[in-house]
């Protein structure tokens, strides 16, 4: 943990990959991650934790089995633990994720979009 100010725009400029969260800070056992979304992700859930999506730039949606939530820049949504969901973004969207350390981006689903964990920028 450092006492340096974190500039989100600078962090987003350091990578281009979609669906590949990067850790930028920690608070207790929670990680703050930046990610770029474009296209569709996979259906998945997180049985042990809620997941926070805060849109920094652009817009995105989160499909759930019973509804779809649309988020614009500056909006936030908490997906409750155990809720199956599938994020998507028509155009590139920059997102801040807040979740406990060790959470796998695809949950138990796995697959080609599963990102390495604990990748810091």
C-alpha positions as CSV (number, residue, x, y, z in Angstrom):
1,X,0.0,0.0,0.0
2,X,1.3,3.4,-0.9
3,X,0.3,6.9,-0.2
4,X,0.4,7.9,-3.9
5,X,-2.6,9.5,-5.6
6,X,-4.1,7.1,-8.2
7,X,-5.0,8.7,-11.5
8,X,-7.6,6.5,-13.3
9,X,-7.0,7.9,-16.8
10,X,-3.3,7.2,-16.4
11,X,-4.1,3.6,-15.3
12,X,-6.5,3.0,-18.2
13,X,-3.8,4.2,-20.6
14,X,-1.4,1.4,-19.5
15,X,-3.3,-1.5,-21.1
16,X,-5.5,-2.3,-24.1
17,X,-6.9,-5.7,-23.5
18,X,-10.6,-6.1,-22.9
19,X,-12.1,-8.2,-20.0
20,X,-8.7,-8.3,-18.3
21,X,-9.0,-6.5,-14.9
22,X,-5.9,-4.8,-13.4
23,X,-5.5,-4.1,-9.7
24,X,-4.8,-0.4,-8.8
25,X,-5.2,-0.5,-5.1
26,X,-6.4,-2.5,-2.0
27,X,-8.4,-1.6,1.0
28,X,-8.4,-4.3,3.7
29,X,-9.1,-7.5,1.7
30,X,-10.8,-5.6,-1.1
31,X,-9.2,-4.8,-4.5
32,X,-10.0,-1.9,-6.8
33,X,-9.6,-3.0,-10.4
34,X,-9.8,-1.2,-13.7
35,X,-11.0,-3.0,-16.8
36,X,-11.9,-2.2,-20.3
37,X,-15.1,-3.9,-21.6
38,X,-16.2,-4.4,-25.2
39,X,-18.4,-7.0,-26.7
40,X,-20.0,-9.7,-24.5
41,X,-18.6,-11.5,-21.5
42,X,-19.7,-14.9,-20.2
43,X,-22.5,-15.9,-17.9
44,X,-21.1,-16.4,-14.5
45,X,-21.7,-15.7,-10.8
46,X,-19.7,-15.2,-7.6
47,X,-21.2,-17.4,-4.9
48,X,-19.2,-15.7,-2.0
49,X,-19.4,-12.0,-2.8
50,X,-21.2,-9.1,-4.3
51,X,-19.5,-7.3,-7.2
52,X,-19.4,-3.6,-7.8
53,X,-19.3,-2.0,-11.3
54,X,-18.7,1.7,-11.6
55,X,-18.6,3.1,-15.1
56,X,-15.8,5.7,-15.5
57,X,-16.1,6.2,-19.3
58,X,-18.7,5.0,-21.8
59,X,-21.7,2.8,-21.1
60,X,-22.4,-0.9,-20.5
61,X,-25.1,-3.3,-19.6
62,X,-25.3,-6.3,-17.2
63,X,-27.7,-9.0,-18.2
64,X,-29.2,-11.1,-15.4
65,X,-31.7,-13.9,-15.8
66,X,-34.6,-11.7,-14.9
67,X,-33.6,-8.3,-16.2
68,X,-30.9,-6.1,-17.8
69,X,-29.3,-3.1,-16.1
70,X,-27.8,-0.3,-18.3
71,X,-25.1,1.9,-16.8
72,X,-23.7,5.2,-18.1
73,X,-20.7,7.2,-17.2
74,X,-20.7,7.9,-13.5
75,X,-23.3,5.2,-12.6
76,X,-22.7,2.2,-10.3
77,X,-24.4,-1.1,-9.8
78,X,-23.9,-3.9,-7.2
79,X,-24.5,-7.4,-8.5
80,X,-25.6,-9.4,-5.4
81,X,-23.6,-12.6,-4.6
82,X,-24.8,-15.7,-6.3
83,X,-26.6,-13.7,-9.0
84,X,-25.8,-15.1,-12.5
85,X,-24.8,-12.2,-14.8
86,X,-23.2,-11.3,-18.1
87,X,-21.7,-7.8,-18.6
88,X,-21.6,-6.4,-22.1
89,X,-20.6,-3.2,-23.9
90,X,-21.3,-2.2,-27.5
91,X,-18.3,0.2,-27.5
92,X,-15.3,0.3,-25.3
93,X,-16.2,1.1,-21.7
94,X,-13.9,1.8,-18.8
95,X,-15.0,0.3,-15.5
96,X,-13.8,0.3,-11.9
97,X,-14.5,-3.0,-10.2
98,X,-14.5,-3.4,-6.4
99,X,-14.4,-7.0,-5.0
100,X,-12.5,-9.1,-2.5
101,X,-8.9,-10.2,-3.3
102,X,-8.8,-13.5,-5.1
103,X,-12.1,-13.2,-7.0
104,X,-11.9,-14.8,-10.5
105,X,-13.5,-12.6,-13.2
106,X,-15.4,-15.6,-14.7
107,X,-16.4,-17.1,-11.4
108,X,-16.5,-20.9,-11.8
109,X,-17.3,-20.6,-15.5
110,X,-13.7,-20.4,-16.6
111,X,-13.0,-20.3,-20.4
112,X,-10.9,-18.1,-22.7
113,X,-12.0,-14.8,-21.0
114,X,-10.7,-15.9,-17.6
115,X,-8.1,-13.3,-16.7
116,X,-5.0,-13.8,-14.5
117,X,-5.6,-12.7,-10.9
118,X,-3.7,-10.0,-9.0
119,X,-2.2,-8.3,-12.0
120,X,-1.2,-4.8,-10.8
121,X,-0.5,-1.7,-12.8
